[in-house]
Amino acid sequence: MDKLIITGGVRLDGEIRISGAKNSALPILAATLLGDAPVTICNLPHLHDITTMIELFGRMGIEPVIDEKLSVEVDARAIKTLVAPYELVKTMRASILVLGPMVARFGEAEVALPGGCAIGSRPVDLHIRGLEAMGAQIDVEGGYIKAKAPEGGLRGARFFFDTVSVTGTENIMMAATLAKGRSVLENAAREPEVVDLANCLIAMGAKIEGAGTDTITIEGVERLHGARFSVMPDRIETGTYLVAAAITGGRVKVKDVDPTTLEAVLSKLQEAGAEITSGADWIELDMQGKRPKAVTLRTAPYPAFPTDMQAQFIALNAIAEGTGTVIETVFENRFMHVHEMLRMGAQILVEGNTAIVTGSEQLKGAPVMATDLRASASLVLAALVAEGDTLIDRIYHIDRGYECIEEKLQLLGAKIRRVPG
């Protein structure tokens, strides 16, 4: 199992390109199952979860074609089996996203209950109830969700999400594109990745209005055609590298980004003392060698502060001037990185869903272990400013969400290297 060794104390400086968004690419890949002609997806990040989704298609009899620019062409007409097996699904929660498209397009699906990061309960009942509202018959048995569309196909429905669910919104929106009649999704997720998926579906011929608001209306169509679509930039990767600049007192310019998707994060970085300038597709952060100031924040669904940036800001607060309070409202088990940061000398007190972080002038390098994707990123950030060497184990979590993280940090001057386990 690979590890990262990071020698702290280097002020980052330079420019990097941001990859396509994993949280957009995975549902968009699932959406290709709806097309009755080849669909080409561009700007896919080179990540383990993307490889797993492509492998899942292979198991179903679809042979995606990958070109030299890492664009993937998917022709769902070649599908031979409507089963998403446990051995693939267990490593990636996003595999549940093939459920809606398969039931809508082919009338049935058998998808293993998903696995993924251990950051708390992420139930699939909203996916199931949404499809049932559209007439699907669903049984959960033997660890599989077995779904069948009614005779004549799914029917449009009005569905209210009890809690805001990104993947739930995406799954039901995809299913509704081929349902008969109108579907209205209320209390829908507003994340930019949901909008990106809707734009891809519209490029394939879907009729969708309201994506990016809490009410999405879909008029079902008879078929979706082929299209070519480019995945949006990864706003969480963008935010992580900006925090890396801030935490080290450095200057970093990130390119191929969309600043409008990061307003809550940029606001907190400015509060921490960063100077930020931006253009249509770039953001530059400059700390001018200063130590950041502690910030207080509360995570919540978009457009509020994203839960996927919470761990990175705990790392920033750990070396900041003053005390910051971080309240996590989205997932109930998302402070596992705190125990590892304590090993590095961080002063963090956790009370329920609140972490109170008192900044230290210096963290110390130590052996630490990654527990989930974003927690892993926060340990990398802490290691960048820690005295001496930090060894981060179980970095396969990082590889699930960050493309070539050590190469990008090396471009910025970090002393980081990957070693085989």
N, C-alpha and C positions, 0 to 999 in steps of 0.2 A: 504494500500500500504506500503510495507516494507521500512525501512530506515536504513542507516548505521550511527553509531556514532563512530567517531575516535578521540582518544586523541593523539595529536602529540608529537614529541620530542623523540621518541625511535629510536635508531640506529638499523636497521635490521641486523640480522645475522642468517645464517642457510642454509638448503638445502630444495628444493621442486621439485616435479615432474611436468613436463609440460603436459597438456592435448592434445588430438588430435585437429587438426585445424578445427574450425567451417567452415572457408571459403573453406576448402577442403572437409569436410564431407558432406556438403549440395549438391554440384554437384555430388559427388560420390553416394549419396543416390538416386539422380535423375537418375543416370546412370543405377541403378539396373532395371529400367523399360525396358531397352533394352535386358535383358537376357531372354532366353527361358528355363532357369532352375534357381533354387535358387542361389542367390548371398549373401554371408555373408560379412558384413563390420565390422571390428574390430577397436578398439581404438577410438570409437566415444566419443566426449565430452558430458557430461550430461548437456545440455543447452536447454533453452526454444525453440529456433529455430529448434533444432533437434527433439524435441518432437512434434512441429508443423508439420514438414515434415512427421513424422511417422503417425500423426493423419490424414494428408492429404491422405496418402496411404490408411488408414482405410476407409476414405470416398469413395475412389475409389473401394473398395471391396477387396483390398489386406490386408492381416492380417500379418504384420511383426512379427517375433518371436524373442524376446529378451532373451538372456541367462544371467546367473549370472555374467558374465564378461562384460556385457553391449555391447556385439556384437549383431548385428541385421541381421537376415536372411530375405531376401525379395524374394518372388516368384511372379513375375509380371503376370504369366499366370492366376492368380486368378482375374485379373482386371475386374470390372463390369461396370464402368462408366469412360468416358474420360473427365470429367469436374473437374477443380480445382476451388472450389467455393470462392466467395469474402470474406466470413466471416473468412476463414483461410488465404487466400493469403494477405489480407490487412495488416496483422501484420508482413509480412516477404517478402522482395523483392526477395529473392533467390527462391521463389516458381515459378518464371518465368522459372526456369531451367527444369521443367517437360515438357515444350512446345516442345522442339526439340526431346527428346526421344519418346514422345507419337506420334507425327506426323510420325516419322521415323518407329516406330515399329507397330503402330496400324492404321496409315493412317489418323488420325484426332485427334483434341484436342480442348478443350474450356477452356481457362485459364483466370481468372480475372486479370485485370491490377493490378500490385502489389503495396503494401505500404512499410512501413519500416521507417528507420531513416530520419529525416528532414534535410539532410545535402546538399541539392541542387539537381539539375536536374540529373536524371540518366535514360535517355530515353530508351525505348525498341525498337526504330525503327531499330537499328542494328540487333536485333534478328529477327524481321519481314522481313527485306530486305534480310538477309542471307537465310532464309527459302524460300522466294520468288525466289531467284536465283536458288534454287534447285527444283523449279517447284511447290511449295506449293501455294495454293490459300488462301489468308488471308483477313478476314474482321474484323474490330474493331467496335463493336457496343454494346451498353448497358453496357459499362465498361468491356467487355470481348474480348479477342483475339480468334477468331474462325478460325482454320486452317484446311485445307484438303490437303492431298498429292495427286498428279496427279495419274491417272490410271497407275498401274505398280510400284508405289512408287516414293520416292524422287530420283532425279538424281544428280550425282556429279556436282560440279560447282567450278569456281574460284571466290572468293569473297574477296574484299578489305575492311577492316574496316576503315572508315573515321577517327575515333578516337579509341585509344586503349581501348578495353572493355574486362574485365576479364569474366564477365558472358556471354557477347555476344560470345566471343571466345569459351567458354565452351559449350554453347547451340548448336552452329553451328557444332562444332567438334563432339558432341554426335550424332546429326542428321546425319552427314556425314558417320558415321561408318556403317550404313545400307543402304546408298544411292547407286544407281547403278553407278559404275565408280569411277573416281578419283575426289576428292575435294582438292583445294588448298586455304588455308586461309592466306591472306597477311595482314601485319600490325597487326598480332595476339598478344595477351597479352603473356608475357613471365614469369609471376609469377610462383613460385614453386607450387602453388595450381593447376595451369593448367597442369603442368607436372605430379602432383600426379593423377589427373583425367585421363590423357592420359595413365599412367601406369596401372590404374585400368581397363580401357577399353581394353588395350593390354592383360591384364590377362584374360579378357573375350573373347578374340579372335579377337579384332580389329587390323587393320593394320594402324598404325600411325607413322609418322616420323616428326622430327623437333620440337616437343614440347619443350618449353624453348627457342626457337628462334622466330623471327617475321614471319616466314613462316612455316606453318604446312601442311603436305600433308597426306591425308587420302584416302586409297583405300577401297571402300565399300565392305563389305562381306555380305553373305546371312543371317547369323545368328550370334548372340553372345551367348555364353554358360555361365554356372554358374562359379563362382570363389570365392575365399576367399581373401580379401584384407584388409590391415591395413592402416588407415589414418595417414598421416604425422603429426609431432608435430606442435603445433601452434606457428608460429614465432612471432606473435604480442603479444600473452600472454608472451612468452619468453622475448621479448623486454621490456614489461611493468614491469615485476619483476626485470629486470636488472636496469631499471631507478629507481625503488623503492629503490634498494640498493644504487645507486649513489646519489639520492636526500637526503637520510638520513645519508650519510657518512659511510654506512655499508658494509657488505660482504655477498653476496648471491651466492650459487651454484645452477644452474638450471640443472636438469637431464632429460633424454629422449628428447633431442633437436637435431636439425641439425644446427650447427654453420654456414654452408655454405650458408644458406638462409638469414643470418642476417648481411652480411658484411658491408652494408652502415650504419646500426644502431650501430654496434660495433665500427666502425671507429669514429663516432661522440661521443660515450661514452669515447673512449680513448682521443679524443680531449678535452673532459670535465675534464680529469685528472684521469680517472679510470684505474686501473691495471686489465687487462683481460687475463685469461688463458683459454684454451679450449682443449677438446679431441674430439673423434669421436662423442660422444653423450652427452656432457656436456659443460657448460660454467660457469666460476666463475668470478665474478666482485668484486673487493676490492677497496674501496675508502680510507681505512686506516684513517677514521675520518675526511678527508678533505672535504671542501666545493667545489662543482663542479665549473668549469669555464664555462661561457656562450658560447654557440656555435651558429653559423649561418648555416641555412640549407634551402634547397628548395625541396619540395616534387615533385615526378614525378613517372611514372610507373616503375616497376621493370626492371633492378636491381638498380635503383636510390633509394633515401630515400622514404620509404612508407608513404603515406598519413595517414594510420592508426596508425602511431607513432608520428604524428605531435603534437597532444594535450599533450601527455606525455612529450615531450621535451619543450613545452611552460611552463609546470609546473616546469621542471628542471631549465630552464632559469630564472624562477621567483624568485628562491632563490640562483642563481649562482653569482659568482664574474663577474662583467662587464655587457655588453649589447649584446644581441644576436638578430639576425633578422631571422624570420621564414616566408618563402614565400610558400603559398599554391597554387599549379597549377592544382590540380586534381578536387577538388570540390569547388564551389563558395560560399558555406555558411557553412564553417567549422570552424568558430571561435566563436561559441556560448558559449563555455566554458569560454571564456575570461571575459565576463560580471560577471560570478560567481566568477572567481578568483580575480577580482577587489574588490569584497566584502570581500575578505580575505587579502586585502592590497597589492596585486600584482601591479607592475607598468608596464602596457602593453598599447601600443598605436597601434591601428589597422588603417591601411590606405589601403583600397581596399583588395587585397589578401595578404597583408604583415602585420605581427605583429612584432613590435619592443619591445623587453622585456628587461627591466633593472632590474637586480637582486636586491632583498631586503634581508637583513640579516635575517629577521623574517617575516613570515606570521602569521595572526591571525585567530583562529578558528571562523567559522560563519555558519549560516544555508545557504545551497546552494542547487541547484536543477540540477539534471542530465538532459541533453537535447538530447544526443544521446550516442551511445555505447562508443566510444573512449573518448568523452568529459567526460563521467562519470568516466572513469579510471583516467583521468588527475586530477579530483577533489579528488579522493582517494589519489593520490600521493601528491598533495598539502597539504591535511589534515594530512598526515604522518609527515610533518615537521612544521605544524602550531602550534602556542602556544594555548593551551586549547583544547576545544572540537569543532569538526565540525560535523554538522548533514547534511547528504546527502539524499535528498528526490528523489523519482521517480527512485529507483535503479533497477527497472525491466529492464532498458536499460543495466545496467552492467550484469545482469543475462543472457542477450541474447548472451554475448560473453566471459564471464569469469566464469569458473566452480569453485564454492566454494571459491570465492575470499577472504571472511573473514577468512575461515579456513586456507587457504594457508598463508595469511599474519600473522595470529596468530602463525603459526609454525615458522615464522621468528621473532617473538617477538612483533609484532605490537599490540597496544591496540585498537582493533576494535570489534564491535559487531553489530549484526543485531537486529532491534526492529520492531515488527509489527506496521503497520500504524493505 
